[in-house]
Amino acid sequence: MKSGWECGAADLLHNQLQEELYDLLIEKYGKNSVRAEHERVDLIVRLPDRRVLIELKTYPEARYSIREALGQLLEYGYLEEPKDPLELVIVSPAPLTEEWAAYLARIRQRFLSPVTYRRFVSGQKDFDI
């Protein structure tokens, strides 16, 4: 149960956002390039130069989404030696604050980790990786 959410509300929102994002990514990159719930990752996009792992979280604050998704993405991406260059993307409807944007920038710089945060809300008509 996620703090601030009614029972089941987080799962319903997660499923809705995942379906909408999946459809947008297929429109942009093609059905053969996008997979949902593959290798435990919410969404994977295979691009010519990299593989993008997307973990979707629905916490009301970006910091909670980052905290939970970051560990999952590192495990999914690096448990075994990656075959392709990776990009790790945390997606959430919560806006990213300056403090947490700086935190992710430090992680990218200090650990050379390709992790980014993207905001996505229901009804959004475009999404860039």
Secondary structure as a PSIPRED ss2 file (coil, helix, strand):
# PSIPRED VFORMAT (PSIPRED V4.0)

   1 M C   1.000  0.000  0.000
   2 K C   1.000  0.000  0.000
   3 S C   1.000  0.000  0.000
   4 G C   1.000  0.000  0.000
   5 W C   1.000  0.000  0.000
   6 E C   1.000  0.000  0.000
   7 C C   1.000  0.000  0.000
   8 G C   1.000  0.000  0.000
   9 A H   0.000  1.000  0.000
  10 A H   0.000  1.000  0.000
  11 D H   0.000  1.000  0.000
  12 L H   0.000  1.000  0.000
  13 L H   0.000  1.000  0.000
  14 H H   0.000  1.000  0.000
  15 N H   0.000  1.000  0.000
  16 Q H   0.000  1.000  0.000
  17 L H   0.000  1.000  0.000
  18 Q H   0.000  1.000  0.000
  19 E H   0.000  1.000  0.000
  20 E H   0.000  1.000  0.000
  21 L H   0.000  1.000  0.000
  22 Y H   0.000  1.000  0.000
  23 D H   0.000  1.000  0.000
  24 L H   0.000  1.000  0.000
  25 L H   0.000  1.000  0.000
  26 I H   0.000  1.000  0.000
  27 E H   0.000  1.000  0.000
  28 K H   0.000  1.000  0.000
  29 Y H   0.000  1.000  0.000
  30 G C   1.000  0.000  0.000
  31 K H   0.000  1.000  0.000
  32 N H   0.000  1.000  0.000
  33 S H   0.000  1.000  0.000
  34 V E   0.000  0.000  1.000
  35 R E   0.000  0.000  1.000
  36 A E   0.000  0.000  1.000
  37 E E   0.000  0.000  1.000
  38 H E   0.000  0.000  1.000
  39 E C   1.000  0.000  0.000
  40 R C   1.000  0.000  0.000
  41 V E   0.000  0.000  1.000
  42 D E   0.000  0.000  1.000
  43 L E   0.000  0.000  1.000
  44 I E   0.000  0.000  1.000
  45 V E   0.000  0.000  1.000
  46 R E   0.000  0.000  1.000
  47 L E   0.000  0.000  1.000
  48 P C   1.000  0.000  0.000
  49 D C   1.000  0.000  0.000
  50 R E   0.000  0.000  1.000
  51 R E   0.000  0.000  1.000
  52 V E   0.000  0.000  1.000
  53 L E   0.000  0.000  1.000
  54 I E   0.000  0.000  1.000
  55 E E   0.000  0.000  1.000
  56 L E   0.000  0.000  1.000
  57 K C   1.000  0.000  0.000
  58 T C   1.000  0.000  0.000
  59 Y C   1.000  0.000  0.000
  60 P C   1.000  0.000  0.000
  61 E C   1.000  0.000  0.000
  62 A H   0.000  1.000  0.000
  63 R H   0.000  1.000  0.000
  64 Y H   0.000  1.000  0.000
  65 S H   0.000  1.000  0.000
  66 I H   0.000  1.000  0.000
  67 R H   0.000  1.000  0.000
  68 E H   0.000  1.000  0.000
  69 A H   0.000  1.000  0.000
  70 L H   0.000  1.000  0.000
  71 G H   0.000  1.000  0.000
  72 Q H   0.000  1.000  0.000
  73 L H   0.000  1.000  0.000
  74 L H   0.000  1.000  0.000
  75 E H   0.000  1.000  0.000
  76 Y H   0.000  1.000  0.000
  77 G H   0.000  1.000  0.000
  78 Y H   0.000  1.000  0.000
  79 L C   1.000  0.000  0.000
  80 E C   1.000  0.000  0.000
  81 E C   1.000  0.000  0.000
  82 P C   1.000  0.000  0.000
  83 K C   1.000  0.000  0.000
  84 D C   1.000  0.000  0.000
  85 P C   1.000  0.000  0.000
  86 L E   0.000  0.000  1.000
  87 E E   0.000  0.000  1.000
  88 L E   0.000  0.000  1.000
  89 V E   0.000  0.000  1.000
  90 I E   0.000  0.000  1.000
  91 V E   0.000  0.000  1.000
  92 S E   0.000  0.000  1.000
  93 P C   1.000  0.000  0.000
  94 A C   1.000  0.000  0.000
  95 P C   1.000  0.000  0.000
  96 L C   1.000  0.000  0.000
  97 T C   1.000  0.000  0.000
  98 E H   0.000  1.000  0.000
  99 E H   0.000  1.000  0.000
 100 W H   0.000  1.000  0.000
 101 A H   0.000  1.000  0.000
 102 A H   0.000  1.000  0.000
 103 Y H   0.000  1.000  0.000
 104 L H   0.000  1.000  0.000
 105 A H   0.000  1.000  0.000
 106 R H   0.000  1.000  0.000
 107 I H   0.000  1.000  0.000
 108 R H   0.000  1.000  0.000
 109 Q H   0.000  1.000  0.000
 110 R H   0.000  1.000  0.000
 111 F H   0.000  1.000  0.000
 112 L C   1.000  0.000  0.000
 113 S C   1.000  0.000  0.000
 114 P C   1.000  0.000  0.000
 115 V E   0.000  0.000  1.000
 116 T E   0.000  0.000  1.000
 117 Y E   0.000  0.000  1.000
 118 R E   0.000  0.000  1.000
 119 R E   0.000  0.000  1.000
 120 F C   1.000  0.000  0.000
 121 V C   1.000  0.000  0.000
 122 S C   1.000  0.000  0.000
 123 G C   1.000  0.000  0.000
 124 Q C   1.000  0.000  0.000
 125 K C   1.000  0.000  0.000
 126 D C   1.000  0.000  0.000
 127 F C   1.000  0.000  0.000
 128 D C   1.000  0.000  0.000
 129 I C   1.000  0.000  0.000
